[in-house]
Amino acid sequence: MLIKILGSGCPNCVRLEASVKKAVEALDLKEAIIEKITDMGLIMNYGIMSTPALVVDEQVLSYGRVPDVAEIKEILVNANQ
């Protein structure tokens, strides 16, 4: 599972990254790879209008807000099925 955090490095982007790491650890997703993408050119390729964004296996699953850890866990479980 490839998880990408898209954002410029703003406080919300940092919060999303921390929450994703907590969710991955809680779910014991050892195969998960987390990447942080800050290049605006690459971010624009995903067609999102606001950051931060959560992308799992190249699917944008959240953007423009920071979901809590419980919601991220649900997103990751659903994406892993």
C-alpha positions as CSV (number, residue, x, y, z in Angstrom):
1,M,0.0,0.0,0.0
2,L,1.4,3.3,-1.1
3,I,0.1,6.3,1.0
4,K,0.9,9.8,-0.2
5,I,0.5,13.0,1.8
6,L,0.1,15.9,-0.6
7,G,0.9,19.4,0.7
8,S,3.3,22.3,1.0
9,G,4.4,21.5,4.5
10,C,1.8,23.7,6.2
11,P,0.7,22.8,9.8
12,N,-2.4,20.9,8.5
13,C,-0.1,18.9,6.2
14,V,2.1,18.0,9.2
15,R,-1.0,17.0,11.2
16,L,-2.2,14.8,8.4
17,E,1.1,13.1,8.2
18,A,1.2,12.5,11.9
19,S,-2.3,11.1,11.9
20,V,-1.6,8.8,9.0
21,K,1.4,7.4,10.8
22,K,-0.7,6.8,13.9
23,A,-3.4,5.0,11.9
24,V,-0.8,2.9,10.0
25,E,0.8,1.9,13.3
26,A,-2.6,1.1,14.9
27,L,-3.6,-1.1,12.0
28,D,-0.2,-2.7,11.9
29,L,0.2,-2.1,8.2
30,K,3.8,-3.2,7.8
31,E,3.6,-3.1,4.0
32,A,2.5,0.5,4.0
33,I,4.9,3.1,2.5
34,I,4.2,6.7,3.4
35,E,5.5,9.4,1.0
36,K,5.2,13.2,1.5
37,I,4.8,15.1,-1.8
38,T,5.5,18.8,-1.6
39,D,6.1,19.6,-5.3
40,M,3.2,21.7,-6.4
41,G,3.6,20.4,-10.0
42,L,3.2,16.9,-8.9
43,I,0.3,17.8,-6.5
44,M,-1.6,19.5,-9.4
45,N,-1.5,16.2,-11.4
46,Y,-4.0,14.8,-8.8
47,G,-6.6,17.4,-9.7
48,I,-7.1,18.6,-6.2
49,M,-8.0,22.2,-5.4
50,S,-6.8,22.4,-1.8
51,T,-4.3,20.6,0.5
52,P,-3.6,18.6,2.4
53,A,-4.6,15.5,0.5
54,L,-4.5,11.8,1.3
55,V,-3.8,9.5,-1.6
56,V,-3.8,5.7,-1.3
57,D,-2.6,3.6,-4.2
58,E,-3.0,6.6,-6.5
59,Q,-6.6,7.3,-5.5
60,V,-7.4,10.7,-3.8
61,L,-9.4,9.8,-0.8
62,S,-9.4,13.0,1.1
63,Y,-8.4,16.6,0.5
64,G,-8.8,20.1,1.9
65,R,-9.1,18.9,5.5
66,V,-7.4,16.8,8.1
67,P,-9.5,13.6,9.0
68,D,-9.0,12.3,12.5
69,V,-7.1,9.1,13.1
70,A,-10.3,7.0,13.4
71,E,-11.5,8.2,9.9
72,I,-8.0,7.6,8.4
73,K,-8.1,4.0,9.8
74,E,-11.4,3.5,8.1
75,I,-10.1,4.9,4.8
76,L,-7.1,2.6,4.9
77,V,-9.1,-0.5,5.8
78,N,-11.5,0.2,2.9
79,A,-8.7,0.9,0.5
80,N,-6.9,-2.3,1.5
81,Q,-9.9,-4.5,0.6
